Amino acid sequence: MLTFTKTLRAAVVGLALVGTAVTAMPAQAQPSVQFGFSFGDRGGGWYGGGRPDRHCMSDRDVRQMLRWQGYRDIRFTDRRGRIVQARAERGPRDYRITVDSCRGRIVDVDRIRRR
């Protein structure tokens, strides 16, 4: 017959075994917890919209991110795939900016000479 003490002891032993198994896993195989947020239901954005690429930022989100970084007059030159390229101004200079829209990061920034 199970008692509260035996059930509690079995639960503690089970948690210890699970903890041992998780710490023995390589870093790539360990479980992770992720969360996301959405900017309304625009059919894009992070974790919103229900499209297959819903984890990637929309062009609108990329433009907003670049504005937050101080860029203006943003013009997309390549929007294919998750890597997006744009030209923009920051101060008196022009830049070619490469953005990973799925990770929400600026990958590369190159200064462009004005003609």
SULPE-V441255 format. One record per run of one state. SS is the DSSP state (a for helix, b for strand, c for the rest). FROM is the first residue (numbers start at 1). TO is the last residue. If there is no record, write none. Layout:
ss = (SS/SS)
from = (FROM/FROM)
to = (TO/TO)
This chain:
ss = (c/a/c/a/c/a/c/b/c/b/c/b/c/b/c)
from = (1/4/25/27/30/59/69/72/79/83/91/93/101/105/113)
to = (3/24/26/29/58/68/71/78/82/90/92/100/104/112/115)
